[in-house]
């Protein structure tokens, strides 16, 4: 049983689209302008611990 070239091309397009999405999200997350927000989110567990004591 052989697959038609359509399915091979479709698999290639899906692979490239997935890779580009991953790289785009990675760049967006590591963007320097988000650092302040992520630092504030990282401090939430410590802030909760100080408030409970």
DSSP file (Angstrom, degrees, kcal/mol; ACC not computed):
  #  RESIDUE AA STRUCTURE BP1 BP2  ACC     N-H-->O    O-->H-N    N-H-->O    O-->H-N    TCO  KAPPA ALPHA  PHI   PSI    X-CA   Y-CA   Z-CA
    1    1 A X              0   0    0      0, 0.0     2,-0.4     0, 0.0     0, 0.0   0.000 360.0 360.0 360.0 126.0    0.0    0.0    0.0
    2    2 A X        -     0   0    0      0, 0.0     2,-0.3     0, 0.0     0, 0.0  -0.874 360.0-127.4-115.4 148.3    1.5    3.3   -1.0
    3    3 A X        -     0   0    0     -2,-0.4     2,-0.1     1,-0.1     0, 0.0  -0.634  27.6-111.1 -90.5 150.8    0.4    6.8    0.0
    4    4 A X    >>  -     0   0    0     -2,-0.3     4,-1.0     1,-0.1     3,-0.9  -0.425  29.0-111.1 -75.5 157.4   -0.3    9.5   -2.4
    5    5 A X  H 3> S+     0   0    0      1,-0.2     4,-2.5     2,-0.2     5,-0.2   0.767 113.0  71.7 -59.7 -24.7    2.1   12.4   -2.6
    6    6 A X  H 3> S+     0   0    0      1,-0.2     4,-2.7     2,-0.2    -1,-0.2   0.920  96.7  48.1 -56.6 -45.7   -0.7   14.6   -1.2
    7    7 A X  H <> S+     0   0    0     -3,-0.9     4,-2.3     2,-0.2    -1,-0.2   0.857 110.7  51.0 -68.4 -34.6   -0.3   13.0    2.3
    8    8 A X  H  X S+     0   0    0     -4,-1.0     4,-1.9     2,-0.2    -1,-0.2   0.914 112.8  45.8 -65.9 -43.0    3.4   13.4    2.2
    9    9 A X  H  X S+     0   0    0     -4,-2.5     4,-2.4     2,-0.2    -2,-0.2   0.900 112.2  51.5 -65.8 -40.4    3.1   17.1    1.3
   10   10 A X  H  X S+     0   0    0     -4,-2.7     4,-2.5    -5,-0.2     5,-0.2   0.914 109.1  50.2 -62.9 -43.4    0.4   17.6    4.0
   11   11 A X  H  X S+     0   0    0     -4,-2.3     4,-2.2     1,-0.2    -1,-0.2   0.891 111.1  49.9 -62.3 -39.1    2.6   16.0    6.6
   12   12 A X  H  X S+     0   0    0     -4,-1.9     4,-2.4     2,-0.2    -2,-0.2   0.912 110.9  48.2 -65.4 -43.0    5.5   18.3    5.6
   13   13 A X  H  X S+     0   0    0     -4,-2.4     4,-2.7     2,-0.2    -2,-0.2   0.915 112.6  48.5 -64.4 -43.2    3.3   21.4    5.8
   14   14 A X  H  X S+     0   0    0     -4,-2.5     4,-2.3     2,-0.2    -1,-0.2   0.898 111.6  50.4 -64.4 -40.2    1.9   20.4    9.2
   15   15 A X  H  X S+     0   0    0     -4,-2.2     4,-2.3    -5,-0.2    -2,-0.2   0.932 113.0  44.8 -62.9 -46.9    5.5   19.7   10.5
   16   16 A X  H  X S+     0   0    0     -4,-2.4     4,-2.6     2,-0.2     5,-0.2   0.913 113.4  50.4 -65.3 -42.8    6.7   23.1    9.3
   17   17 A X  H  X S+     0   0    0     -4,-2.7     4,-2.1     1,-0.2    -1,-0.2   0.902 111.7  48.3 -62.4 -41.0    3.7   25.0   10.7
   18   18 A X  H  X S+     0   0    0     -4,-2.3     4,-2.4     2,-0.2    -1,-0.2   0.909 112.1  48.7 -64.8 -42.6    4.1   23.3   14.0
   19   19 A X  H  X S+     0   0    0     -4,-2.3     4,-2.5     2,-0.2    -2,-0.2   0.919 111.9  48.3 -64.9 -43.8    7.8   24.1   14.1
   20   20 A X  H  X S+     0   0    0     -4,-2.6     4,-2.4     1,-0.2    -1,-0.2   0.878 111.4  50.9 -65.0 -37.4    7.2   27.8   13.2
   21   21 A X  H  X S+     0   0    0     -4,-2.1     4,-2.5    -5,-0.2     5,-0.2   0.925 110.8  48.6 -64.0 -44.4    4.5   28.0   15.9
   22   22 A X  H  X S+     0   0    0     -4,-2.4     4,-2.4     1,-0.2    -2,-0.2   0.930 113.4  46.2 -61.2 -46.6    6.8   26.6   18.5
   23   23 A X  H  X S+     0   0    0     -4,-2.5     4,-2.4     1,-0.2    -1,-0.2   0.895 112.3  51.7 -65.2 -39.9    9.6   28.9   17.6
   24   24 A X  H  X S+     0   0    0     -4,-2.4     4,-2.2     2,-0.2    -2,-0.2   0.914 111.7  45.6 -63.1 -43.9    7.3   31.9   17.5
   25   25 A X  H  X S+     0   0    0     -4,-2.5     4,-2.6     2,-0.2    -2,-0.2   0.903 112.0  52.8 -65.5 -41.1    5.9   31.1   21.0
   26   26 A X  H  X S+     0   0    0     -4,-2.4     4,-2.0    -5,-0.2    -2,-0.2   0.914 111.1  46.0 -61.5 -44.1    9.4   30.6   22.3
   27   27 A X  H  < S+     0   0    0     -4,-2.4     4,-0.3     2,-0.2    -1,-0.2   0.904 112.7  50.7 -65.5 -40.9   10.6   34.0   21.0
   28   28 A X  H >< S+     0   0    0     -4,-2.2     3,-0.9     1,-0.2    -2,-0.2   0.910 111.5  47.5 -63.5 -42.8    7.5   35.7   22.4
   29   29 A X  H 3< S+     0   0    0     -4,-2.6    -1,-0.2     1,-0.2    -2,-0.2   0.895 113.7  46.7 -66.6 -40.6    7.9   34.1   25.9
   30   30 A X  T 3< S+     0   0    0     -4,-2.0    -1,-0.2    -5,-0.2    -2,-0.2   0.332  81.7 128.2 -86.9   8.2   11.7   35.0   26.1
   31   31 A X    X   -     0   0    0     -3,-0.9     3,-1.7    -4,-0.3     4,-0.3  -0.435  64.9-129.8 -64.8 136.7   11.1   38.6   24.9
   32   32 A X  G >  S+     0   0    0      1,-0.3     3,-1.4     2,-0.2     4,-0.4   0.782 102.4  66.4 -62.7 -29.2   12.7   41.1   27.3
   33   33 A X  G 3  S+     0   0    0      1,-0.3     4,-0.3     2,-0.1    -1,-0.3   0.670  98.0  54.9 -70.2 -13.0    9.6   43.2   27.6
   34   34 A X  G <> S+     0   0    0     -3,-1.7     4,-2.3     1,-0.2    -1,-0.3   0.522  81.8  92.1 -91.5  -6.9    7.8   40.3   29.4
   35   35 A X  H <> S+     0   0    0     -3,-1.4     4,-2.5    -4,-0.3     5,-0.2   0.884  82.8  51.7 -57.3 -44.3   10.5   39.9   32.1
   36   36 A X  H  > S+     0   0    0     -4,-0.4     4,-1.9     1,-0.2    -1,-0.2   0.900 111.3  47.6 -62.7 -41.0    8.9   42.2   34.6
   37   37 A X  H  > S+     0   0    0     -4,-0.3     4,-2.2    -3,-0.2    -1,-0.2   0.924 113.3  47.4 -65.7 -44.2    5.5   40.4   34.3
   38   38 A X  H  X S+     0   0    0     -4,-2.3     4,-2.1     1,-0.2    -2,-0.2   0.860 109.9  53.3 -67.8 -34.8    7.2   37.0   34.7
   39   39 A X  H  X S+     0   0    0     -4,-2.5     4,-1.2    -5,-0.2    -1,-0.2   0.909 109.3  49.1 -64.4 -41.1    9.2   38.1   37.7
   40   40 A X  H  X S+     0   0    0     -4,-1.9     4,-0.5     1,-0.2     3,-0.3   0.905 111.7  49.0 -64.1 -41.1    6.0   39.3   39.4
   41   41 A X  H >< S+     0   0    0     -4,-2.2     3,-0.8     1,-0.2     4,-0.4   0.854 107.5  55.3 -66.7 -33.8    4.4   36.0   38.7
   42   42 A X  H 3< S+     0   0    0     -4,-2.1     4,-0.4     1,-0.2     3,-0.3   0.769 104.5  54.6 -70.0 -25.0    7.4   34.1   40.1
   43   43 A X  H 3X S+     0   0    0     -4,-1.2     4,-2.4    -3,-0.3    -1,-0.2   0.582  82.2  90.9 -83.9 -10.1    7.1   36.1   43.4
   44   44 A X  H <X S+     0   0    0     -3,-0.8     4,-2.4    -4,-0.5     5,-0.2   0.905  84.3  50.2 -56.4 -47.8    3.5   35.1   44.0
   45   45 A X  H  > S+     0   0    0     -4,-0.4     4,-1.8    -3,-0.3    -1,-0.2   0.896 113.3  46.6 -60.4 -37.6    4.2   31.9   46.0
   46   46 A X  H  > S+     0   0    0     -4,-0.4     4,-2.1    -3,-0.2    -1,-0.2   0.889 111.2  51.7 -70.6 -37.4    6.7   33.8   48.3
   47   47 A X  H  X S+     0   0    0     -4,-2.4     4,-1.9     1,-0.2    -2,-0.2   0.899 109.5  49.9 -64.8 -40.1    4.2   36.7   48.7
   48   48 A X  H  X S+     0   0    0     -4,-2.4     4,-1.7    -5,-0.2    -1,-0.2   0.887 109.5  51.8 -64.5 -39.2    1.4   34.2   49.7
   49   49 A X  H  X S+     0   0    0     -4,-1.8     4,-0.8    -5,-0.2    -2,-0.2   0.900 109.9  48.6 -66.0 -40.8    3.8   32.6   52.3
   50   50 A X  H  < S+     0   0    0     -4,-2.1     3,-0.4     1,-0.2    -1,-0.2   0.872 110.8  50.8 -67.0 -36.6    4.6   35.9   53.9
   51   51 A X  H  < S+     0   0    0     -4,-1.9    -1,-0.2     1,-0.2    -2,-0.2   0.821 106.3  54.8 -71.4 -30.5    1.0   36.9   54.1
   52   52 A X  H  <        0   0    0     -4,-1.7    -1,-0.2     1,-0.2    -2,-0.2   0.686 360.0 360.0 -78.2 -16.2    0.0   33.6   55.8
   53   53 A X     <        0   0    0     -4,-0.8    -1,-0.2    -3,-0.4    -2,-0.2   0.472 360.0 360.0 -89.6 360.0    2.5   34.0   58.6
